[in-house]
Amino acid sequence: MSRQPPGMSAGVAVALALLVIAAGGALTAGGQGPARAGGPFDLVSIPALGTVTWACGPEANRFGLGFRVGPPRATTDVALYADGRIRRRARITDRPLRVRLLPARRQALVLRQLSGAGTLTGTVAVDFGAGRVAPPCLPHLPPRTTVRMGPRG
């Protein structure tokens, strides 16, 4: 007794089954093998400041944050903290702050933008390990994030 749909040859049924299996693997792995880094993915957009991005490396314990200035473009000072220490400072105008992968699970970006309207400050704190059973790096599984904004001064 044949198990393929009526009118379908066995060869077509096998090819279709392989296609479904391959597509299922791409969906569960996000189209990425275990040895490739994932991201950067958009994490949070902050009006008047820009967008924070995140990524992870091929090893399970490497993560990173990035930043790109959003419109209207204004010079933004960015400090990257990892494990409570400053790891990088940059002044961003139009080029993004590229993600630097670090072994720290807790990282934060402190943003400070000076403009004619005053100084706008914000902090984006990220915990890459919070509540994770495994460290998947997929855009629909972002890390735990806290955003704090200060008033213009």
N, C-alpha and C positions, 0 to 999 in steps of 0.2 A: 504494500500500500504506500502511495506517494504522500509525502508531507508538505510539498511545496504547493502554492496556490495553483488552481486550475489554469492551464494555458502557459505556465512558466516552466522552462526547462531546468534541469538540475544545475547546469552551469550558471545560469542566470541567478538562481536561488543562492548558490554558494558565493557568487560575486556580490550580491546584495547583502548577504550576511557579513562578509568581510568589510564592506563599506560601513555598515552599521556599527560594527565593533571598532573600526578605526575612528569613526566620528565620536563614539562614546568615549574613547581614550582621549581624544583632543578636548572634549568638553570637560572631563574630570581633571585633566592636567593643565587646562588653560592654554593648550597648544604649546606648552613648554616642557622640555625634558627636565629631569632632576638636576642636571649639571649646569643649567643656564640660569642666569640672574633674571629676576622679574622686575618690571617697572622701568622707568618711574611711572607711577600712577597718580592722578590727582587725588589729594586727600581732603583739602578744605580750601575754599575760596573766600577771601576776606575782602569785602568791598573797600575800595580806596587803597588797599595795600597790594594784594596779589594772590597767588595760588601756591599753597604748600603741596609738595609732592613727596611720595615715599617709594622705596624700593627695597628689595632684599637680594642678597648674593646667592651664589650657588651653594655655599655652606649654610647650614641651618641657623647659624648664630651671627650673621652679618646683615645689618640693616642700615638704612640711610634716609635722610630728609633733604629735600631740595626746595628751591623757591624761585618763582618768577614774578616780576612786577606786573601788575595789571593796569589797565587804563583807568584813570589818566596816569601816565607815567610820571613818577616822582622818585627822586633818589631815596633809597631805603637802606639803612644800616641793618645788617643781619649778623647775629651771633649764634653759632651752633654749639649747644651744650650736649655733652654725653657723659653720663655717670657724674653729673654735677660739676664738670670742668669745661671750660671753654676749649673747643677743639678747632674752631675756625671763626674768623671775622671777615666780613666782606661788605663793600659798599656796592649796591646793585643799582644800576640805572636802566639798562635795557636788555642786558644779557642775563640769562638765568643762573642761579647758584646751582651748580651741578651736584647731584647726589654723591656723597662720599660714604661708602659702606664701612661701618664700624661694628665691632663686636658688642657694643653697648645696647642693651634692650630698652633702656630709657634714654630718650633724646628730646631736645627741645630747641625750637628756634625762637629767638627774641628779635622782634622786628621794631624798628623805630624809623618813622618817616617824618622829615621836616618839610613843611610847606608854608605857603603864605597864610594858610588857615590855622597853623599851629603845628604842634608835634603830636603825631598819632603813634601809640605804642600797642603792641600785641605780643602775646606769647602763645605758641602752639606746642604743647607737651604731648609726647607720644610714648606709649608703653607697648613695645612690640611683643612682649611676652604675656600680657594680661589675658587670662582665660583661654589660652591656646593649648590644644592637645598636641597639635603638630604645627609646624611653621609654614603653612602654605603661603605662597606669594601670588595672590590673585587679586585683580582689581575690585572684586565684589566681596573680599574678606579683609577690609582695612584694619589696621591696629587701633587700639583704644586711644582716643584723642581728646584732649581738653584744650579749649580755646579761651583765652582771657584777653579782653580789650580794655585799654585805658582811655579816658576821655582826652580829647584834644586839649593841650595846654599851651 
